[in-house]
Amino acid sequence: MKIVRVVAAVIVSEGKVFATQRGYGEFKDGWEFPGGKIETGETPEAALAREIKEELDTEINVEDFIETIEYDYPTFHLSMDCFLCSIKKGKLTLKEHEAAKWLDLQTIDSVEWLPADVTLIDKIKSRLNTR
């Protein structure tokens, strides 16, 4: 099975987390934490900073490593390094996603998360409780 290595940004601000809705591909319309593939020779942190700049036109601070999600989709295995992030500079502008929302503890379960991302939600809830 093909292994796809990606990074995901859990961008938190004022007790809310930033979620994006995919605008393309096999998982179109599913909700996820923004990010993307790690290029050859890139660290996960560098890949995440680059992907967020490309997809959302924003510079982020990559802060704490949360965990690596290992998830088997029908056609590939996803290995996703997830990091807690904050906005350094810029306004989150959607370039590839069709929608985005800031979600708090009351609304985080209101979107249809992609299967790999949903496994992260309980950890995110505990982080939102402490911020």
A tleap script that builds the chain and sets N, CA, C and O, in Angstrom:
source leaprc.protein.ff14SB
mol = sequence {
  NMET LYS ILE VAL ARG VAL VAL ALA ALA VAL
  ILE VAL SER GLU GLY LYS VAL PHE ALA THR
  GLN ARG GLY TYR GLY GLU PHE LYS ASP GLY
  TRP GLU PHE PRO GLY GLY LYS ILE GLU THR
  GLY GLU THR PRO GLU ALA ALA LEU ALA ARG
  GLU ILE LYS GLU GLU LEU ASP THR GLU ILE
  ASN VAL GLU ASP PHE ILE GLU THR ILE GLU
  TYR ASP TYR PRO THR PHE HIE LEU SER MET
  ASP CYS PHE LEU CYS SER ILE LYS LYS GLY
  LYS LEU THR LEU LYS GLU HIE GLU ALA ALA
  LYS TRP LEU ASP LEU GLN THR ILE ASP SER
  VAL GLU TRP LEU PRO ALA ASP VAL THR LEU
  ILE ASP LYS ILE LYS SER ARG LEU ASN THR
  CARG
}
set mol.1.N position { 0.851 -1.195 0.000 }
set mol.1.CA position { 0.000 0.000 0.000 }
set mol.1.C position { 0.887 1.245 0.000 }
set mol.1.O position { 1.894 1.311 0.705 }
set mol.2.N position { 0.492 2.219 -0.800 }
set mol.2.CA position { 1.231 3.477 -0.883 }
set mol.2.C position { 1.125 4.243 0.443 }
set mol.2.O position { 0.057 4.299 1.053 }
set mol.3.N position { 2.246 4.831 0.877 }
set mol.3.CA position { 2.263 5.642 2.099 }
set mol.3.C position { 2.365 7.111 1.692 }
set mol.3.O position { 3.247 7.489 0.921 }
set mol.4.N position { 1.467 7.922 2.208 }
set mol.4.CA position { 1.473 9.358 1.939 }
set mol.4.C position { 1.807 10.067 3.244 }
set mol.4.O position { 1.080 9.944 4.230 }
set mol.5.N position { 2.921 10.819 3.245 }
set mol.5.CA position { 3.335 11.563 4.439 }
set mol.5.C position { 2.921 13.022 4.300 }
set mol.5.O position { 3.290 13.703 3.344 }
set mol.6.N position { 2.153 13.481 5.267 }
set mol.6.CA position { 1.666 14.858 5.239 }
set mol.6.C position { 1.819 15.509 6.607 }
set mol.6.O position { 2.131 14.853 7.601 }
set mol.7.N position { 1.592 16.814 6.625 }
set mol.7.CA position { 1.592 17.588 7.868 }
set mol.7.C position { 0.261 18.332 7.964 }
set mol.7.O position { -0.359 18.661 6.952 }
set mol.8.N position { -0.161 18.588 9.199 }
set mol.8.CA position { -1.408 19.310 9.422 }
set mol.8.C position { -1.205 20.367 10.492 }
set mol.8.O position { -0.551 20.132 11.508 }
set mol.9.N position { -1.786 21.552 10.241 }
set mol.9.CA position { -1.694 22.672 11.180 }
set mol.9.C position { -2.987 22.781 11.975 }
set mol.9.O position { -4.067 22.954 11.411 }
set mol.10.N position { -2.860 22.678 13.279 }
set mol.10.CA position { -3.985 22.925 14.173 }
set mol.10.C position { -3.784 24.364 14.654 }
set mol.10.O position { -3.141 24.623 15.671 }
set mol.11.N position { -4.362 25.289 13.880 }
set mol.11.CA position { -4.178 26.718 14.151 }
set mol.11.C position { -5.212 27.146 15.192 }
set mol.11.O position { -6.419 27.066 14.963 }
set mol.12.N position { -4.711 27.602 16.339 }
set mol.12.CA position { -5.591 27.977 17.443 }
set mol.12.C position { -5.448 29.476 17.731 }
set mol.12.O position { -4.343 30.017 17.769 }
set mol.13.N position { -6.590 30.123 17.931 }
set mol.13.CA position { -6.605 31.538 18.295 }
set mol.13.C position { -7.856 31.811 19.121 }
set mol.13.O position { -8.962 31.437 18.730 }
set mol.14.N position { -7.677 32.456 20.247 }
set mol.14.CA position { -8.784 32.871 21.107 }
set mol.14.C position { -9.751 31.721 21.408 }
set mol.14.O position { -10.969 31.899 21.366 }
set mol.15.N position { -9.202 30.548 21.709 }
set mol.15.CA position { -10.031 29.415 22.096 }
set mol.15.C position { -10.746 28.716 20.950 }
set mol.15.O position { -11.632 27.891 21.171 }
set mol.16.N position { -10.355 29.054 19.723 }
set mol.16.CA position { -10.977 28.429 18.555 }
set mol.16.C position { -9.908 27.812 17.668 }
set mol.16.O position { -8.751 28.233 17.682 }
set mol.17.N position { -10.313 26.799 16.890 }
set mol.17.CA position { -9.402 26.117 15.981 }
set mol.17.C position { -9.898 26.330 14.543 }
set mol.17.O position { -11.102 26.363 14.287 }
set mol.18.N position { -8.949 26.475 13.615 }
set mol.18.CA position { -9.263 26.765 12.219 }
set mol.18.C position { -9.425 25.466 11.437 }
set mol.18.O position { -8.523 24.629 11.421 }
set mol.19.N position { -10.572 25.302 10.793 }
set mol.19.CA position { -10.850 24.111 9.983 }
set mol.19.C position { -11.136 24.539 8.548 }
set mol.19.O position { -11.733 25.588 8.305 }
set mol.20.N position { -10.696 23.705 7.594 }
set mol.20.CA position { -10.924 24.020 6.184 }
set mol.20.C position { -11.689 22.884 5.505 }
set mol.20.O position { -11.587 21.719 5.889 }
set mol.21.N position { -12.457 23.263 4.484 }
set mol.21.CA position { -13.231 22.282 3.732 }
set mol.21.C position { -12.585 22.070 2.373 }
set mol.21.O position { -12.370 23.023 1.625 }
set mol.22.N position { -12.277 20.823 2.059 }
set mol.22.CA position { -11.605 20.496 0.803 }
set mol.22.C position { -12.460 20.885 -0.397 }
set mol.22.O position { -13.666 20.636 -0.424 }
set mol.23.N position { -11.824 21.492 -1.377 }
set mol.23.CA position { -12.541 21.923 -2.573 }
set mol.23.C position { -12.266 21.061 -3.788 }
set mol.23.O position { -12.704 21.388 -4.891 }
set mol.24.N position { -11.538 19.950 -3.603 }
set mol.24.CA position { -11.142 19.152 -4.762 }
set mol.24.C position { -10.857 17.711 -4.344 }
set mol.24.O position { -10.742 17.403 -3.157 }
set mol.25.N position { -10.747 16.848 -5.330 }
set mol.25.CA position { -10.252 15.494 -5.103 }
set mol.25.C position { -11.255 14.528 -4.503 }
set mol.25.O position { -12.447 14.808 -4.377 }
set mol.26.N position { -10.714 13.382 -4.142 }
set mol.26.CA position { -11.503 12.262 -3.631 }
set mol.26.C position { -12.289 12.623 -2.371 }
set mol.26.O position { -13.377 12.095 -2.139 }
set mol.27.N position { -11.738 13.519 -1.565 }
set mol.27.CA position { -12.380 13.859 -0.285 }
set mol.27.C position { -12.997 15.248 -0.303 }
set mol.27.O position { -13.111 15.889 0.741 }
set mol.28.N position { -13.405 15.728 -1.504 }
set mol.28.CA position { -14.027 17.036 -1.653 }
set mol.28.C position { -15.182 17.174 -0.652 }
set mol.28.O position { -15.950 16.236 -0.434 }
set mol.29.N position { -15.283 18.343 -0.062 }
set mol.29.CA position { -16.324 18.719 0.901 }
set mol.29.C position { -16.060 18.242 2.323 }
set mol.29.O position { -16.745 18.681 3.247 }
set mol.30.N position { -15.080 17.349 2.529 }
set mol.30.CA position { -14.737 16.926 3.880 }
set mol.30.C position { -13.957 18.028 4.594 }
set mol.30.O position { -13.266 18.826 3.960 }
set mol.31.N position { -14.077 18.060 5.914 }
set mol.31.CA position { -13.383 19.068 6.717 }
set mol.31.C position { -12.077 18.507 7.251 }
set mol.31.O position { -11.992 17.333 7.610 }
set mol.32.N position { -11.061 19.359 7.300 }
set mol.32.CA position { -9.727 18.918 7.710 }
set mol.32.C position { -8.964 20.067 8.341 }
set mol.32.O position { -9.376 21.226 8.283 }
set mol.33.N position { -7.827 19.709 8.953 }
set mol.33.CA position { -6.873 20.718 9.390 }
set mol.33.C position { -5.973 20.979 8.193 }
set mol.33.O position { -5.499 20.031 7.567 }
set mol.34.N position { -5.724 22.251 7.856 }
set mol.34.CA position { -4.952 22.542 6.648 }
set mol.34.C position { -3.511 22.041 6.740 }
set mol.34.O position { -2.963 21.875 7.830 }
set mol.35.N position { -2.916 21.808 5.583 }
set mol.35.CA position { -1.545 21.314 5.513 }
set mol.35.C position { -1.294 20.713 4.153 }
set mol.35.O position { -1.910 21.115 3.165 }
set mol.36.N position { -0.384 19.743 4.097 }
set mol.36.CA position { -0.094 19.129 2.810 }
set mol.36.C position { 1.082 18.191 2.874 }
set mol.36.O position { 1.550 17.809 3.947 }
set mol.37.N position { 1.552 17.828 1.688 }
set mol.37.CA position { 2.621 16.834 1.584 }
set mol.37.C position { 3.981 17.406 1.959 }
set mol.37.O position { 4.263 18.588 1.760 }
set mol.38.N position { 4.811 16.530 2.507 }
set mol.38.CA position { 6.193 16.890 2.843 }
set mol.38.C position { 7.052 16.621 1.604 }
set mol.38.O position { 7.057 15.507 1.079 }
set mol.39.N position { 7.772 17.635 1.142 }
set mol.39.CA position { 8.664 17.471 -0.013 }
set mol.39.C position { 9.958 16.793 0.431 }
set mol.39.O position { 10.326 16.840 1.605 }
set mol.40.N position { 10.638 16.164 -0.519 }
set mol.40.CA position { 11.921 15.511 -0.233 }
set mol.40.C position { 12.894 16.511 0.376 }
set mol.40.O position { 13.090 17.602 -0.161 }
set mol.41.N position { 13.501 16.138 1.495 }
set mol.41.CA position { 14.491 16.997 2.138 }
set mol.41.C position { 13.922 18.031 3.097 }
set mol.41.O position { 14.681 18.731 3.768 }
set mol.42.N position { 12.604 18.140 3.175 }
set mol.42.CA position { 11.970 19.115 4.069 }
set mol.42.C position { 11.715 18.509 5.442 }
set mol.42.O position { 11.411 17.322 5.557 }
set mol.43.N position { 11.839 19.321 6.472 }
set mol.43.CA position { 11.387 18.881 7.790 }
set mol.43.C position { 9.862 19.042 7.817 }
set mol.43.O position { 9.319 19.833 7.046 }
set mol.44.N position { 9.169 18.314 8.681 }
set mol.44.CA position { 7.717 18.512 8.779 }
set mol.44.C position { 7.348 19.968 9.087 }
set mol.44.O position { 6.386 20.500 8.532 }
set mol.45.N position { 8.111 20.599 9.964 }
set mol.45.CA position { 7.822 21.997 10.333 }
set mol.45.C position { 7.950 22.933 9.133 }
set mol.45.O position { 7.110 23.810 8.929 }
set mol.46.N position { 9.018 22.739 8.333 }
set mol.46.CA position { 9.225 23.584 7.140 }
set mol.46.C position { 8.124 23.332 6.115 }
set mol.46.O position { 7.629 24.267 5.486 }
set mol.47.N position { 7.743 22.067 5.949 }
set mol.47.CA position { 6.673 21.725 5.008 }
set mol.47.C position { 5.369 22.401 5.417 }
set mol.47.O position { 4.640 22.921 4.572 }
set mol.48.N position { 5.082 22.389 6.711 }
set mol.48.CA position { 3.844 22.983 7.202 }
set mol.48.C position { 3.824 24.495 6.972 }
set mol.48.O position { 2.819 25.046 6.523 }
set mol.49.N position { 4.927 25.154 7.281 }
set mol.49.CA position { 5.011 26.608 7.059 }
set mol.49.C position { 4.814 26.928 5.574 }
set mol.49.O position { 4.096 27.868 5.231 }
set mol.50.N position { 5.447 26.152 4.698 }
set mol.50.CA position { 5.332 26.370 3.247 }
set mol.50.C position { 3.903 26.133 2.769 }
set mol.50.O position { 3.352 26.952 2.034 }
set mol.51.N position { 3.301 25.021 3.180 }
set mol.51.CA position { 1.947 24.682 2.743 }
set mol.51.C position { 0.927 25.739 3.176 }
set mol.51.O position { 0.057 26.113 2.390 }
set mol.52.N position { 1.024 26.219 4.406 }
set mol.52.CA position { 0.066 27.221 4.890 }
set mol.52.C position { 0.261 28.541 4.145 }
set mol.52.O position { -0.710 29.241 3.855 }
set mol.53.N position { 1.504 28.879 3.837 }
set mol.53.CA position { 1.772 30.088 3.048 }
set mol.53.C position { 1.148 29.941 1.654 }
set mol.53.O position { 0.525 30.874 1.146 }
set mol.54.N position { 1.321 28.760 1.038 }
set mol.54.CA position { 0.782 28.523 -0.309 }
set mol.54.C position { -0.749 28.467 -0.318 }
set mol.54.O position { -1.385 29.081 -1.174 }
set mol.55.N position { -1.337 27.737 0.626 }
set mol.55.CA position { -2.782 27.500 0.612 }
set mol.55.C position { -3.602 28.622 1.237 }
set mol.55.O position { -4.739 28.864 0.831 }
set mol.56.N position { -3.021 29.313 2.236 }
set mol.56.CA position { -3.804 30.282 3.002 }
set mol.56.C position { -3.169 31.670 3.071 }
set mol.56.O position { -3.688 32.561 3.744 }
set mol.57.N position { -2.041 31.853 2.373 }
set mol.57.CA position { -1.370 33.150 2.297 }
set mol.57.C position { -1.092 33.745 3.681 }
set mol.57.O position { -1.257 34.945 3.902 }
set mol.58.N position { -0.670 32.883 4.600 }
set mol.58.CA position { -0.440 33.302 5.983 }
set mol.58.C position { 0.841 32.675 6.512 }
set mol.58.O position { 1.142 31.518 6.218 }
set mol.59.N position { 1.593 33.443 7.295 }
set mol.59.CA position { 2.774 32.897 7.968 }
set mol.59.C position { 2.355 32.426 9.352 }
set mol.59.O position { 1.661 33.130 10.085 }
set mol.60.N position { 2.799 31.202 9.695 }
set mol.60.CA position { 2.431 30.645 10.997 }
set mol.60.C position { 3.663 30.352 11.837 }
set mol.60.O position { 4.769 30.193 11.321 }
set mol.61.N position { 3.446 30.286 13.129 }
set mol.61.CA position { 4.443 29.757 14.059 }
set mol.61.C position { 4.079 28.294 14.273 }
set mol.61.O position { 2.976 27.987 14.726 }
set mol.62.N position { 5.005 27.387 13.946 }
set mol.62.CA position { 4.778 25.971 14.215 }
set mol.62.C position { 5.283 25.732 15.629 }
set mol.62.O position { 6.482 25.830 15.889 }
set mol.63.N position { 4.372 25.419 16.539 }
set mol.63.CA position { 4.708 25.338 17.954 }
set mol.63.C position { 4.866 23.889 18.406 }
set mol.63.O position { 5.873 23.257 18.087 }
set mol.64.N position { 3.908 23.356 19.133 }
set mol.64.CA position { 4.039 22.019 19.710 }
set mol.64.C position { 3.629 20.912 18.750 }
set mol.64.O position { 2.631 21.027 18.039 }
set mol.65.N position { 4.413 19.840 18.740 }
set mol.65.CA position { 4.031 18.623 18.043 }
set mol.65.C position { 2.915 17.974 18.854 }
set mol.65.O position { 3.062 17.793 20.062 }
set mol.66.N position { 1.802 17.620 18.213 }
set mol.66.CA position { 0.687 16.991 18.924 }
set mol.66.C position { 0.818 15.474 18.834 }
set mol.66.O position { 0.932 14.795 19.855 }
set mol.67.N position { 0.801 14.946 17.617 }
set mol.67.CA position { 0.985 13.515 17.415 }
set mol.67.C position { 1.047 13.209 15.924 }
set mol.67.O position { 0.740 14.062 15.092 }
set mol.68.N position { 1.445 11.993 15.599 }
set mol.68.CA position { 1.396 11.509 14.224 }
set mol.68.C position { 0.207 10.564 14.119 }
set mol.68.O position { 0.130 9.559 14.825 }
set mol.69.N position { -0.712 10.902 13.230 }
set mol.69.CA position { -1.881 10.065 12.980 }
set mol.69.C position { -1.505 9.067 11.885 }
set mol.69.O position { -1.016 9.456 10.825 }
set mol.70.N position { -1.731 7.798 12.145 }
set mol.70.CA position { -1.541 6.750 11.131 }
set mol.70.C position { -2.931 6.243 10.786 }
set mol.70.O position { -3.648 5.741 11.652 }
set mol.71.N position { -3.318 6.374 9.505 }
set mol.71.CA position { -4.681 6.007 9.134 }
set mol.71.C position { -4.693 5.303 7.783 }
set mol.71.O position { -4.082 5.776 6.825 }
set mol.72.N position { -5.388 4.176 7.708 }
set mol.72.CA position { -5.508 3.432 6.454 }
set mol.72.C position { -6.782 3.823 5.716 }
set mol.72.O position { -7.889 3.495 6.141 }
set mol.73.N position { -6.602 4.535 4.595 }
set mol.73.CA position { -7.706 4.787 3.677 }
set mol.73.C position { -7.743 3.592 2.713 }
set mol.73.O position { -6.798 2.804 2.686 }
set mol.74.N position { -8.807 3.443 1.929 }
set mol.74.CA position { -8.894 2.267 1.049 }
set mol.74.C position { -7.726 2.134 0.059 }
set mol.74.O position { -7.311 1.018 -0.253 }
set mol.75.N position { -7.198 3.249 -0.433 }
set mol.75.CA position { -6.172 3.172 -1.484 }
set mol.75.C position { -4.769 3.585 -1.047 }
set mol.75.O position { -3.828 3.478 -1.833 }
set mol.76.N position { -4.612 4.058 0.196 }
set mol.76.CA position { -3.287 4.467 0.670 }
set mol.76.C position { -3.268 4.529 2.194 }
set mol.76.O position { -4.312 4.546 2.846 }
set mol.77.N position { -2.048 4.562 2.747 }
set mol.77.CA position { -1.866 4.742 4.191 }
set mol.77.C position { -1.413 6.175 4.417 }
set mol.77.O position { -0.452 6.631 3.797 }
set mol.78.N position { -2.095 6.882 5.295 }
set mol.78.CA position { -1.753 8.269 5.608 }
set mol.78.C position { -0.951 8.327 6.894 }
set mol.78.O position { -1.345 7.756 7.911 }
set mol.79.N position { 0.174 9.018 6.841 }
set mol.79.CA position { 0.969 9.309 8.032 }
set mol.79.C position { 0.997 10.827 8.156 }
set mol.79.O position { 1.648 11.510 7.365 }
set mol.80.N position { 0.283 11.356 9.161 }
set mol.80.CA position { 0.074 12.803 9.270 }
set mol.80.C position { 0.639 13.343 10.579 }
set mol.80.O position { 0.137 13.044 11.662 }
set mol.81.N position { 1.707 14.156 10.454 }
set mol.81.CA position { 2.293 14.830 11.612 }
set mol.81.C position { 1.470 16.085 11.899 }
set mol.81.O position { 1.331 16.950 11.035 }
set mol.82.N position { 0.930 16.182 13.104 }
set mol.82.CA position { 0.053 17.294 13.470 }
set mol.82.C position { 0.740 18.207 14.484 }
set mol.82.O position { 1.314 17.744 15.469 }
set mol.83.N position { 0.670 19.500 14.226 }
set mol.83.CA position { 1.324 20.489 15.081 }
set mol.83.C position { 0.345 21.578 15.488 }
set mol.83.O position { -0.502 22.000 14.700 }
set mol.84.N position { 0.474 22.024 16.731 }
set mol.84.CA position { -0.254 23.184 17.207 }
set mol.84.C position { 0.441 24.413 16.627 }
set mol.84.O position { 1.664 24.531 16.700 }
set mol.85.N position { -0.345 25.330 16.050 }
set mol.85.CA position { 0.241 26.503 15.383 }
set mol.85.C position { -0.511 27.774 15.776 }
set mol.85.O position { -1.640 27.734 16.264 }
set mol.86.N position { 0.159 28.898 15.545 }
set mol.86.CA position { -0.490 30.197 15.724 }
set mol.86.C position { -0.140 31.063 14.518 }
set mol.86.O position { 0.816 30.792 13.791 }
set mol.87.N position { -0.928 32.097 14.328 }
set mol.87.CA position { -0.696 32.994 13.187 }
set mol.87.C position { 0.398 33.984 13.535 }
set mol.87.O position { 0.337 34.668 14.557 }
set mol.88.N position { 1.404 34.052 12.666 }
set mol.88.CA position { 2.496 35.006 12.843 }
set mol.88.C position { 2.170 36.292 12.080 }
set mol.88.O position { 2.283 37.393 12.619 }
set mol.89.N position { 1.760 36.133 10.804 }
set mol.89.CA position { 1.508 37.306 9.975 }
set mol.89.C position { 0.566 36.928 8.833 }
set mol.89.O position { 0.708 35.873 8.215 }
set mol.90.N position { -0.390 37.802 8.570 }
set mol.90.CA position { -1.292 37.583 7.450 }
set mol.90.C position { -2.710 37.291 7.905 }
set mol.90.O position { -2.986 37.117 9.092 }
set mol.91.N position { -3.601 37.243 6.922 }
set mol.91.CA position { -5.009 36.951 7.166 }
set mol.91.C position { -5.308 35.679 6.390 }
set mol.91.O position { -5.052 35.614 5.188 }
set mol.92.N position { -5.846 34.669 7.060 }
set mol.92.CA position { -6.097 33.386 6.413 }
set mol.92.C position { -7.009 33.582 5.199 }
set mol.92.O position { -8.187 33.912 5.338 }
set mol.93.N position { -6.441 33.373 4.005 }
set mol.93.CA position { -7.147 33.573 2.746 }
set mol.93.C position { -7.237 32.240 2.011 }
set mol.93.O position { -6.214 31.614 1.735 }
set mol.94.N position { -8.444 31.806 1.696 }
set mol.94.CA position { -8.622 30.504 1.046 }
set mol.94.C position { -8.198 30.560 -0.415 }
set mol.94.O position { -8.759 31.318 -1.206 }
set mol.95.N position { -7.198 29.746 -0.767 }
set mol.95.CA position { -6.746 29.667 -2.155 }
set mol.95.C position { -7.115 28.326 -2.782 }
set mol.95.O position { -7.304 28.243 -3.995 }
set mol.96.N position { -7.219 27.273 -1.965 }
set mol.96.CA position { -7.518 25.939 -2.490 }
set mol.96.C position { -8.755 25.313 -1.859 }
set mol.96.O position { -9.318 24.369 -2.413 }
set mol.97.N position { -9.183 25.820 -0.715 }
set mol.97.CA position { -10.334 25.244 -0.013 }
set mol.97.C position { -11.607 25.985 -0.388 }
set mol.97.O position { -11.566 27.138 -0.816 }
set mol.98.N position { -12.751 25.302 -0.221 }
set mol.98.CA position { -14.000 25.968 -0.585 }
set mol.98.C position { -14.651 26.710 0.573 }
set mol.98.O position { -15.500 27.577 0.365 }
set mol.99.N position { -14.250 26.365 1.798 }
set mol.99.CA position { -14.809 27.052 2.957 }
set mol.99.C position { -13.873 26.871 4.147 }
set mol.99.O position { -12.987 26.016 4.137 }
set mol.100.N position { -14.090 27.693 5.170 }
set mol.100.CA position { -13.311 27.576 6.403 }
set mol.100.C position { -14.168 28.090 7.552 }
set mol.100.O position { -15.076 28.900 7.365 }
set mol.101.N position { -13.851 27.592 8.752 }
set mol.101.CA position { -14.586 28.030 9.953 }
set mol.101.C position { -13.627 28.039 11.126 }
set mol.101.O position { -12.688 27.246 11.191 }
set mol.102.N position { -13.880 28.950 12.048 }
set mol.102.CA position { -13.237 28.906 13.363 }
set mol.102.C position { -14.208 28.170 14.272 }
set mol.102.O position { -15.352 28.593 14.434 }
set mol.103.N position { -13.758 27.075 14.863 }
set mol.103.CA position { -14.624 26.245 15.698 }
set mol.103.C position { -14.163 26.263 17.150 }
set mol.103.O position { -12.967 26.207 17.435 }
set mol.104.N position { -15.124 26.343 18.061 }
set mol.104.CA position { -14.793 26.278 19.489 }
set mol.104.C position { -15.265 24.934 20.038 }
set mol.104.O position { -15.711 24.070 19.284 }
set mol.105.N position { -15.164 24.766 21.348 }
set mol.105.CA position { -15.562 23.490 21.964 }
set mol.105.C position { -17.006 23.117 21.645 }
set mol.105.O position { -17.324 21.937 21.502 }
set mol.106.N position { -17.884 24.116 21.532 }
set mol.106.CA position { -19.293 23.836 21.271 }
set mol.106.C position { -19.558 23.471 19.807 }
set mol.106.O position { -20.524 22.765 19.519 }
set mol.107.N position { -18.717 23.941 18.880 }
set mol.107.CA position { -19.008 23.747 17.453 }
set mol.107.C position { -18.039 22.795 16.740 }
set mol.107.O position { -18.234 22.497 15.562 }
set mol.108.N position { -17.004 22.316 17.428 }
set mol.108.CA position { -15.980 21.503 16.764 }
set mol.108.C position { -16.537 20.204 16.165 }
set mol.108.O position { -15.988 19.680 15.196 }
set mol.109.N position { -17.620 19.693 16.741 }
set mol.109.CA position { -18.230 18.463 16.212 }
set mol.109.C position { -19.313 18.735 15.172 }
set mol.109.O position { -19.996 17.810 14.732 }
set mol.110.N position { -19.475 19.993 14.778 }
set mol.110.CA position { -20.573 20.354 13.869 }
set mol.110.C position { -20.225 20.167 12.396 }
set mol.110.O position { -21.100 20.300 11.541 }
set mol.111.N position { -18.967 19.861 12.080 }
set mol.111.CA position { -18.580 19.665 10.680 }
set mol.111.C position { -18.272 18.190 10.444 }
set mol.111.O position { -18.032 17.439 11.389 }
set mol.112.N position { -18.282 17.786 9.186 }
set mol.112.CA position { -18.020 16.401 8.795 }
set mol.112.C position { -16.511 16.243 8.573 }
set mol.112.O position { -16.021 16.410 7.456 }
set mol.113.N position { -15.782 15.917 9.651 }
set mol.113.CA position { -14.329 15.776 9.576 }
set mol.113.C position { -13.946 14.575 8.710 }
set mol.113.O position { -14.651 13.566 8.693 }
set mol.114.N position { -12.829 14.690 7.995 }
set mol.114.CA position { -12.292 13.539 7.270 }
set mol.114.C position { -11.867 12.481 8.292 }
set mol.114.O position { -11.519 12.830 9.420 }
set mol.115.N position { -11.889 11.197 7.922 }
set mol.115.CA position { -11.623 10.123 8.882 }
set mol.115.C position { -10.314 10.250 9.667 }
set mol.115.O position { -10.307 10.009 10.874 }
set mol.116.N position { -9.229 10.616 9.027 }
set mol.116.CA position { -7.958 10.738 9.760 }
set mol.116.C position { -8.006 11.918 10.728 }
set mol.116.O position { -7.518 11.819 11.854 }
set mol.117.N position { -8.588 13.023 10.297 }
set mol.117.CA position { -8.636 14.231 11.127 }
set mol.117.C position { -9.520 14.043 12.358 }
set mol.117.O position { -9.232 14.596 13.420 }
set mol.118.N position { -10.587 13.268 12.222 }
set mol.118.CA position { -11.517 13.093 13.337 }
set mol.118.C position { -10.828 12.434 14.535 }
set mol.118.O position { -11.233 12.642 15.678 }
set mol.119.N position { -9.795 11.645 14.274 }
set mol.119.CA position { -9.094 10.970 15.372 }
set mol.119.C position { -8.333 11.953 16.261 }
set mol.119.O position { -7.906 11.605 17.361 }
set mol.120.N position { -8.169 13.171 15.777 }
set mol.120.CA position { -7.432 14.202 16.509 }
set mol.120.C position { -8.335 15.070 17.394 }
set mol.120.O position { -7.846 15.775 18.276 }
set mol.121.N position { -9.637 15.018 17.160 }
set mol.121.CA position { -10.564 15.966 17.783 }
set mol.121.C position { -10.523 15.949 19.317 }
set mol.121.O position { -10.531 17.014 19.933 }
set mol.122.N position { -10.479 14.775 19.942 }
set mol.122.CA position { -10.453 14.748 21.414 }
set mol.122.C position { -9.210 15.443 21.964 }
set mol.122.O position { -9.288 16.139 22.977 }
set mol.123.N position { -8.063 15.259 21.303 }
set mol.123.CA position { -6.840 15.943 21.755 }
set mol.123.C position { -6.981 17.455 21.583 }
set mol.123.O position { -6.527 18.226 22.429 }
set mol.124.N position { -7.606 17.869 20.497 }
set mol.124.CA position { -7.807 19.303 20.244 }
set mol.124.C position { -8.721 19.885 21.321 }
set mol.124.O position { -8.475 20.983 21.820 }
set mol.125.N position { -9.765 19.159 21.675 }
set mol.125.CA position { -10.690 19.645 22.713 }
set mol.125.C position { -9.953 19.918 24.015 }
set mol.125.O position { -10.218 20.921 24.678 }
set mol.126.N position { -9.033 19.040 24.387 }
set mol.126.CA position { -8.305 19.272 25.640 }
set mol.126.C position { -7.376 20.479 25.510 }
set mol.126.O position { -7.150 21.188 26.491 }
set mol.127.N position { -6.841 20.720 24.323 }
set mol.127.CA position { -5.994 21.916 24.101 }
set mol.127.C position { -6.824 23.188 24.167 }
set mol.127.O position { -6.388 24.188 24.738 }
set mol.128.N position { -8.022 23.154 23.583 }
set mol.128.CA position { -8.877 24.344 23.607 }
set mol.128.C position { -9.297 24.683 25.032 }
set mol.128.O position { -9.473 25.852 25.374 }
set mol.129.N position { -9.456 23.660 25.853 }
set mol.129.CA position { -9.825 23.876 27.261 }
set mol.129.C position { -8.760 24.644 28.023 }
set mol.129.O position { -9.064 25.346 28.987 }
set mol.130.N position { -7.490 24.509 27.586 }
set mol.130.CA position { -6.402 25.125 28.334 }
set mol.130.C position { -5.937 26.444 27.742 }
set mol.130.O position { -5.041 27.077 28.301 }
set mol.131.N position { -6.512 26.879 26.635 }
set mol.131.CA position { -6.051 28.112 25.995 }
set mol.131.C position { -6.994 29.258 26.245 }
set mol.131.O position { -6.752 30.370 25.775 }
savepdb mol mol.pdb
quit
